[in-house]
């Protein structure tokens, strides 16, 4: 999946948690995505992905990911 097609880079930890592990991204997008990925373990990303599937709005997902990567 192309990283830009995934939407905001904040979606990357969720997609990795769901098992998607190959991305094609532009140089400007990869830096932000790498910093997010380094903040979470694979187990954390899997737990995050499971939890956001229960949320109803994009805002709630963004908030959950923001809390997870801080």
MMTF fields as JSON, N, C-alpha, C and O atoms, coordinates in Angstrom:
{
  "mmtfVersion": "1.0.0",
  "mmtfProducer": "UNKNOWN",
  "numBonds": 279,
  "numAtoms": 280,
  "numGroups": 70,
  "numChains": 1,
  "numModels": 1,
  "chainsPerModel": [1],
  "groupsPerChain": [70],
  "chainIdList": ["A"],
  "bondAtomList": [4, 2, 8, 6, 12, 10, 16, 14, 20, 18, 24, 22, 28, 26, 32, 30, 36, 34, 40, 38, 44, 42, 48, 46, 52, 50, 56, 54, 60, 58, 64, 62, 68, 66, 72, 70, 76, 74, 80, 78, 84, 82, 88, 86, 92, 90, 96, 94, 100, 98, 104, 102, 108, 106, 112, 110, 116, 114, 120, 118, 124, 122, 128, 126, 132, 130, 136, 134, 140, 138, 144, 142, 148, 146, 152, 150, 156, 154, 160, 158, 164, 162, 168, 166, 172, 170, 176, 174, 180, 178, 184, 182, 188, 186, 192, 190, 196, 194, 200, 198, 204, 202, 208, 206, 212, 210, 216, 214, 220, 218, 224, 222, 228, 226, 232, 230, 236, 234, 240, 238, 244, 242, 248, 246, 252, 250, 256, 254, 260, 258, 264, 262, 268, 266, 272, 270, 276, 274],
  "bondOrderList": [1, 1, 1, 1, 1, 1, 1, 1, 1, 1, 1, 1, 1, 1, 1, 1, 1, 1, 1, 1, 1, 1, 1, 1, 1, 1, 1, 1, 1, 1, 1, 1, 1, 1, 1, 1, 1, 1, 1, 1, 1, 1, 1, 1, 1, 1, 1, 1, 1, 1, 1, 1, 1, 1, 1, 1, 1, 1, 1, 1, 1, 1, 1, 1, 1, 1, 1, 1, 1],
  "groupList": [{"groupName": "UNK", "atomNameList": ["N", "CA", "C", "O"], "elementList": ["N", "C", "C", "O"], "formalChargeList": [0, 0, 0, 0], "bondAtomList": [1, 0, 2, 1, 3, 2], "bondOrderList": [1, 1, 2], "singleLetterCode": "X", "chemCompType": "L-PEPTIDE LINKING"}],
  "groupTypeList": [0, 0, 0, 0, 0, 0, 0, 0, 0, 0, 0, 0, 0, 0, 0, 0, 0, 0, 0, 0, 0, 0, 0, 0, 0, 0, 0, 0, 0, 0, 0, 0, 0, 0, 0, 0, 0, 0, 0, 0, 0, 0, 0, 0, 0, 0, 0, 0, 0, 0, 0, 0, 0, 0, 0, 0, 0, 0, 0, 0, 0, 0, 0, 0, 0, 0, 0, 0, 0, 0],
  "groupIdList": [1, 2, 3, 4, 5, 6, 7, 8, 9, 10, 11, 12, 13, 14, 15, 16, 17, 18, 19, 20, 21, 22, 23, 24, 25, 26, 27, 28, 29, 30, 31, 32, 33, 34, 35, 36, 37, 38, 39, 40, 41, 42, 43, 44, 45, 46, 47, 48, 49, 50, 51, 52, 53, 54, 55, 56, 57, 58, 59, 60, 61, 62, 63, 64, 65, 66, 67, 68, 69, 70],
  "secStructList": [7, 5, 4, 4, 4, 4, 7, 1, 4, 4, 4, 2, 2, 2, 2, 2, 2, 6, 6, 7, 7, 7, 7, 5, 7, 7, 2, 2, 2, 2, 2, 2, 2, 2, 2, 2, 2, 2, 6, 1, 7, 2, 2, 2, 2, 2, 2, 2, 2, 2, 2, 2, 6, 6, 7, 7, 1, 2, 2, 2, 2, 2, 2, 2, 2, 2, 2, 2, 6, 7],
  "xCoordList": [0.845, 0.0, 0.884, 1.901, 0.511, 1.233, 0.887, -0.292, 1.879, 1.658, 0.725, -0.11, 0.855, -0.019, -1.465, -2.39, -1.66, -3.018, -3.65, -4.871, -2.835, -3.341, -3.909, -4.542, -3.697, -4.163, -3.035, -1.87, -3.375, -2.384, -1.4, -1.762, -0.155, 0.869, 0.487, 1.001, -0.402, -0.818, -1.539, -1.678, -1.993, -2.65, -1.651, -2.043, -0.384, 0.618, 0.684, 0.697, 0.728, 0.763, -0.458, -0.35, -1.61, -2.826, -2.702, -3.012, -2.248, -2.112, -1.075, -1.269, 0.022, 1.022, 0.434, 0.707, -0.369, -1.02, -1.998, -2.249, -2.555, -3.471, -2.734, -3.356, -1.41, -0.619, -0.062, 0.668, -0.378, 0.172, 1.592, 1.8, 2.572, 3.952, 4.794, 6.018, 4.172, 4.926, 4.292, 3.091, 5.125, 4.646, 5.576, 6.776, 5.037, 5.807, 5.425, 4.267, 6.412, 6.116, 7.122, 8.247, 6.7, 7.626, 8.592, 8.326, 9.687, 10.71, 10.161, 10.566, 9.257, 8.708, 7.762, 7.632, 7.105, 6.169, 6.859, 6.399, 7.942, 8.579, 9.151, 9.148, 9.637, 10.236, 9.222, 9.507, 8.05, 7.014, 6.534, 6.317, 6.366, 5.911, 6.926, 6.542, 8.204, 9.244, 9.227, 9.379, 9.042, 9.022, 7.823, 7.935, 6.686, 5.518, 5.767, 5.443, 6.338, 6.573, 7.554, 7.371, 8.572, 9.592, 9.054, 9.647, 7.941, 7.375, 6.558, 6.225, 6.227, 5.358, 5.995, 6.685, 5.767, 6.19, 5.142, 4.044, 5.473, 4.517, 3.275, 2.153, 3.471, 2.343, 1.477, 0.25, 2.112, 1.354, 0.526, -0.624, 1.112, 0.388, -0.792, -1.854, -0.607, -1.698, -2.832, -4.006, -2.479, -3.478, -4.2, -5.419, -3.458, -4.036, -5.011, -6.121, -4.595, -5.453, -6.757, -7.83, -6.666, -7.857, -8.79, -10.009, -8.204, -9.035, -9.707, -10.855, -9.009, -9.611, -10.702, -11.528, -10.717, -11.79, -13.146, -14.187, -13.131, -14.371, -14.865, -15.969, -14.072, -14.424, -15.31, -15.265, -16.117, -17.119, -16.703, -17.238, -15.749, -15.405, -13.905, -13.088, -13.579, -12.179, -11.477, -10.312, -12.187, -11.616, -11.237, -10.188, -12.092, -11.805, -10.587, -9.778, -10.456, -9.288, -8.024, -7.013, -8.075, -6.914, -6.504, -5.314, -7.48, -7.197, -6.544, -5.586, -7.064, -6.521, -5.077, -4.226, -4.808, -3.446, -2.527, -1.396, -2.998, -2.201, -1.796, -0.655, -2.723, -2.419, -1.431, -0.553, -1.567, -0.707, 0.742, 1.654, 0.965, 2.33, 3.021, 4.173, 2.35, 2.993, 3.736, 4.334],
  "yCoordList": [-1.173, 0.0, 1.227, 1.271, 2.185, 3.454, 4.218, 4.356, 4.719, 5.442, 6.625, 6.872, 7.359, 8.506, 8.075, 8.82, 6.895, 6.384, 5.961, 5.838, 5.742, 5.353, 6.546, 6.378, 7.74, 8.937, 9.544, 9.462, 10.139, 10.761, 9.711, 8.549, 10.122, 9.192, 8.548, 7.484, 9.179, 8.643, 7.296, 6.547, 6.994, 5.707, 4.556, 3.397, 4.847, 3.804, 2.818, 1.611, 3.272, 2.289, 1.369, 0.195, 1.901, 1.077, 0.029, -1.144, 0.458, -0.474, -1.55, -2.712, -1.176, -2.166, -3.138, -4.337, -2.619, -3.465, -4.444, -5.515, -4.068, -4.961, -5.971, -6.849, -5.849, -6.826, -6.351, -7.097, -5.145, -4.598, -4.148, -3.312, -4.68, -4.351, -3.851, -3.778, -3.508, -2.953, -1.65, -1.58, -0.609, 0.711, 1.321, 1.046, 2.126, 2.959, 4.39, 4.785, 5.16, 6.515, 7.496, 7.131, 8.74, 9.786, 10.103, 9.784, 10.718, 11.046, 11.967, 11.864, 12.857, 13.779, 13.081, 13.509, 12.024, 11.303, 10.289, 10.033, 9.714, 8.619, 9.072, 8.294, 10.297, 10.761, 10.805, 10.329, 11.367, 11.424, 10.019, 9.71, 9.163, 7.795, 7.02, 6.285, 7.175, 6.473, 6.87, 6.02, 8.159, 8.589, 7.993, 7.651, 7.863, 7.226, 5.745, 5.222, 5.074, 3.635, 3.316, 2.33, 4.124, 3.865, 4.018, 3.502, 4.719, 4.931, 3.743, 3.675, 2.803, 1.681, 0.349, 0.237, -0.653, -2.01, -2.632, -2.094, -3.745, -4.443, -4.822, -4.692, -5.285, -5.651, -4.429, -4.529, -3.27, -2.04, -1.664, -1.245, -1.814, -1.485, -2.431, -2.006, -3.702, -4.664, -4.322, -4.38, -3.967, -3.585, -2.309, -2.207, -1.348, -0.099, -0.365, 0.167, -1.187, -1.494, -2.137, -1.8, -3.055, -3.715, -2.713, -2.771, -1.804, -0.849, 0.178, 0.551, 0.646, 1.679, 1.125, 1.884, -0.179, -0.766, -0.62, -0.739, -0.364, -0.198, 1.255, 1.524, 2.176, 3.596, 4.006, 3.409, 5.039, 5.445, 6.581, 6.708, 7.412, 8.575, 8.658, 8.107, 9.347, 9.578, 10.361, 10.109, 11.302, 12.106, 11.233, 11.43, 10.268, 9.363, 8.499, 8.226, 8.072, 7.271, 8.117, 7.661, 9.331, 10.216, 10.48, 10.503, 10.676, 10.911, 9.665, 9.787, 8.495, 7.26, 7.037, 6.658, 7.27, 7.1, 8.144, 7.833, 9.369, 10.426, 10.082, 10.318, 9.527, 9.118, 7.955, 7.901, 7.036, 5.851, 6.182, 5.528, 7.174, 7.474, 8.539, 8.881, 9.059, 10.063, 9.424, 10.116],
  "zCoordList": [0.0, 0.0, 0.0, 0.693, -0.748, -0.77, 0.487, 0.815, 1.2, 2.441, 2.292, 3.163, 1.197, 0.982, 0.765, 1.087, 0.231, 0.026, 1.349, 1.444, 2.354, 3.673, 4.417, 5.459, 3.904, 4.593, 5.39, 5.001, 6.481, 7.353, 7.848, 8.031, 8.063, 8.554, 9.879, 10.226, 10.609, 11.903, 11.741, 12.707, 10.53, 10.264, 10.181, 10.311, 9.972, 9.78, 10.955, 10.71, 12.223, 13.317, 13.331, 13.683, 12.949, 12.901, 11.802, 12.013, 10.635, 9.513, 9.813, 9.455, 10.463, 10.856, 11.875, 11.827, 12.79, 13.781, 13.17, 13.722, 12.017, 11.302, 10.429, 9.831, 10.357, 9.619, 8.294, 7.641, 7.875, 6.644, 6.936, 7.815, 6.221, 6.56, 5.399, 5.515, 4.294, 3.175, 2.74, 2.48, 2.663, 2.283, 1.254, 1.248, 0.41, -0.493, -0.141, -0.272, 0.306, 0.752, 0.181, -0.16, 0.082, -0.345, 0.789, 1.948, 0.459, 1.457, 2.533, 3.691, 2.183, 3.181, 4.148, 5.295, 3.714, 4.58, 5.474, 6.587, 5.013, 5.746, 7.086, 8.04, 7.185, 8.433, 9.569, 10.668, 9.321, 10.349, 10.696, 11.868, 9.684, 9.92, 10.758, 11.667, 10.464, 11.234, 12.699, 13.576, 12.969, 14.367, 15.102, 16.28, 14.433, 15.049, 15.291, 16.358, 14.308, 14.394, 15.525, 16.239, 15.689, 16.719, 18.138, 19.085, 18.287, 19.614, 20.104, 21.287, 19.216, 19.575, 19.217, 18.203, 20.042, 19.704, 18.791, 18.646, 18.185, 17.33, 18.142, 17.654, 19.365, 20.23, 20.526, 20.55, 20.754, 20.995, 19.772, 19.902, 18.582, 17.349, 17.132, 16.679, 17.451, 17.323, 18.291, 17.924, 19.518, 20.518, 20.08, 20.218, 19.56, 19.076, 17.932, 17.921, 16.974, 15.829, 16.288, 15.787, 17.232, 17.756, 18.44, 18.276, 19.2, 19.936, 19.024, 19.266, 17.974, 17.121, 16.219, 15.713, 16.012, 15.206, 15.885, 15.239, 17.182, 17.949, 17.965, 18.438, 17.462, 17.523, 16.35, 15.274, 16.587, 15.601, 14.675, 13.574, 15.109, 14.306, 14.035, 14.772, 12.978, 12.63, 13.736, 14.042, 14.324, 15.4, 16.59, 17.202, 16.914, 18.033, 17.727, 18.614, 16.479, 16.07, 16.175, 16.71, 15.674, 15.724, 17.175, 17.49, 18.048, 19.458, 20.102, 20.866, 19.791, 20.351, 19.903, 20.707, 18.634, 18.129, 18.743, 19.115, 18.851, 19.462, 20.883, 21.28, 21.651, 23.029, 23.05, 23.912, 22.118, 22.091, 21.762, 22.268, 20.933, 20.49, 21.336, 21.07, 22.334, 23.205, 24.31, 25.133]
}
